[in-house]
Amino acid sequence: MKRFFELFPAALAWGTIIGVVMGSWLTPHATAIFIIVFDVYWFFKTVYLSLHLRATFARMRRSMKINWLEELEHHQARAWRRVRHLVILPMAGEPYAVVRESMESLAGANYPKDRLIVVLAREERISDSAIVAERIRKEFASSFGEFLVSAHPDGLPGEIRGKGSNETWAAREAKSRIIDPQRIRYEDILVSVFDADTQVAPEYFGVLTHAFLSCPRPQRSSYQPIPLFTNNIFQAPALARIIAFSSSFWHMIQQSRPERLTTFSSHSMPFAALVEVGFWNTDVVSEDSQIFWQCFLHYDGDWRVEPIFYPIFMDANAAPTFWATMRNLYRQQRRWAWGGCENIPYFLQGFRKNRRIPMRAKAYWSFYYIEGFHSWATNSIIIFSLGWLPVILGGAVFNFSVLSYNLPRITRAIMNFATIGIVSSAILGMILLPPKPAWFGRRHYFLYCIQWILMPLQLIVFGSFPALDAQTRAALGGRWRLGFWITPKFRVRKT
């Protein structure tokens, strides 16, 4: 059954695309009606999602104005002091400047540093990481309650070369060398696992602690902040900026729909639960999202993600050259899409074996998760590329019909209405920009707004194509399967 579940996403996606193409030729009238209905559906869905985006944005701005440490003192003065934070920062070949900026943000947090246990998790196989880690240790070790550099050995049985393997080694090291010797209760520890480029805002640990203590089921929840890919946004080309903002917007939308929220990239969870499920899986690429399903299955469906309406800041994808950036963008999106290819077989297999999870929960999660990855692979292609096919392939009878005349006009009208969403995205993107460098002039405001006309290209080339690529590779299996690809981090200092 696992092999069937691996084949299913690709079969569904390719079946949809081939079905639209064949339908445009064999049944152009029915296909044209389907395309019109589909475009209308997506227009209203876009409006619906934009409302969630704006609601999250408003809550995030309010949250960023609050001194969360004072909130804890006023409302949870005794409880918050028992909470410790284990922060794991896995690194591979990231430059010193990138890791240092992340460590600076941790050291600058408005939270008692003696409550922070920081683990810089390097890969033993990458010799340069030892040099970077030693520089960081000398500079920041005294800034926290505990500081540990772990070195993940290469080639351990049952592991792939991936972030999950490094994180699991680091967590076990922290457990054996710090947590257990000091007899710290696992239930009092929140573990936050960040990417090497993740920078926290000053109140992050305060708002995280508040969310943990206010949550109805604190030991059965993960805690997901809002990732904003803006650290190096001014160094990224236009397409990379659009993808960075689009990714940020999508995660903001998901925050206001917690019933569908799963973990992504940098997030936090109770250390006790992490130990119970056996830490992160070490044989997958997307351990950051699969840990949600590990917990969901282990606790018989009693697991959720608690949204934190507070940002963390990560890198946009940028490289020294334009074409290197485009290549890295595609590979990064494909790796993210691969998460669905790993998770869908994983949780469907788990649903089959675990009869204690309610059938309603199984049906809900199966539909929405699979539908989301299917939409990622197909919808942009249908909207922007296949909408004209009935006119091209439908033949003379269809081309002389009223429907043939109206199809491109209706589609164009819907797309014109949809540009309202693009304009609002451009405005919101300008608001989310970090402090602007000295060289950022008036013309850049215009360029940063007009860049959004590239969005249809981005949705197809860096959206649907890498998702289809990942799903097809999962279906083919064997040598086509993806391993873990580390997104290169790039910095250019501009004044």
Secondary structure, DSSP 8 states (H G I E B T S, - for coil): -HHHHHHHHHHHHHHHHHHHHHHHHH-HHHHHHHHHHHHHHHHHHHHHHHHHHHHHHHHHHHHHTS-HHHHHHHH-TTTGGG-EEEEEEE-SS--HHHHHHHHHHHHT-SS-GGGEEEEEEEETT-HHHHHHHHHHHHHHGGGSSEEEEEEE-SS-TT--SSHHHHHHHHHHHHIIIIITTTT--GGGEEEEE--TT-EE-TTHHHHHHHHHHH-SSGGGEEEEEEEE--TTGGGS-HHHHHHHHHHHHHHHHHHT-GGG----SSEEEEHHHHHHTTSS-SS-S-HHHHHHHHHHHHTTT--EEEEEEEEEE------SSHHHHHHHHHHHHHHHHHHHHHHHHHHHHHHHH-TTS-HHHHHHHHHHHHHHHHHHHHHHHHHHTSTTHHHHHSHHHHHTSHHHHHHHHHHHHHHHHHHHHHHHHHHHHHHH--S--TT--HHHHHHHHHGGGGHHHHHIIIIIHHHHHHHHHHHH-GGGS--------------
